[in-house]
Amino acid sequence: MTIDDRGIATVWAAALMLVLLLVAAVAMAMGSLVVTRFRVSTVADLAAISAAQGVGCAEAQDLARVHAMEVRSCDFVGTDVIVEVVGRPPDPLVRLSAWLGRVAPELSARARAGP
């Protein structure tokens, strides 16, 4: 009795392609989290500067809202202002997290600015 090995390379190639697609999907998800974290940090910096130079926390809230984020806290400490901004990851990552039975992480950043 002989074993026929024809077509096994196709099976291995398909399995390898599936593994590579999964690795690429995980890398893209992690990349989108990193980019979102930097965006939240940048908006926190801008919101703190805006609140320190403008009329107060209303300026910071408006700036965060324009960038689809929200100000969790805005406190004046002496002449400085400390702002905490919260943002959500992109929608595809939120849907993927829900599909896996997880809650997408909420990303936050704090910034301090003064006159």
Residue pairs with C-beta under 8 A, 6 or more apart in sequence:
29 93
29 96
32 89
32 90
32 92
32 93
33 89
33 93
33 105
33 107
36 87
36 88
36 89
36 90
36 107
37 107
37 109
39 67
39 87
40 69
40 85
40 86
40 87
40 107
40 108
40 109
41 109
41 111
43 63
43 64
43 67
43 69
43 85
43 87
43 109
44 83
44 84
44 85
44 109
44 110
44 111
45 111
45 113
46 63
47 59
47 60
47 61
47 63
47 64
47 71
47 74
47 83
47 85
47 111
48 60
48 81
48 82
48 83
48 111
48 112
48 113
49 113
50 59
50 60
50 63
51 57
51 59
51 60
51 74
51 81
51 83
51 113
52 80
52 81
52 113
52 114
52 115
53 59
53 115
54 60
56 74
56 76
56 81
57 71
57 74
57 81
57 83
60 71
60 74
60 81
60 83
61 70
61 71
61 74
64 70
64 71
64 85
67 87
68 87
68 88
69 85
69 86
69 87
69 88
70 85
70 86
70 87
71 83
71 84
71 85
71 86
72 84
72 85
72 86
72 108
73 82
73 83
73 84
74 81
74 82
74 83
74 84
75 81
75 82
76 82
78 114
79 114
79 115
80 112
80 113
80 114
81 112
81 113
81 114
82 110
82 111
82 112
83 110
83 111
83 112
83 113
84 108
84 109
84 110
85 108
85 109
85 110
85 111
86 106
86 107
86 108
87 106
87 107
87 108
88 94
88 104
88 106
88 107
89 104
89 105
89 107
93 104
94 104
97 103
97 104
98 104
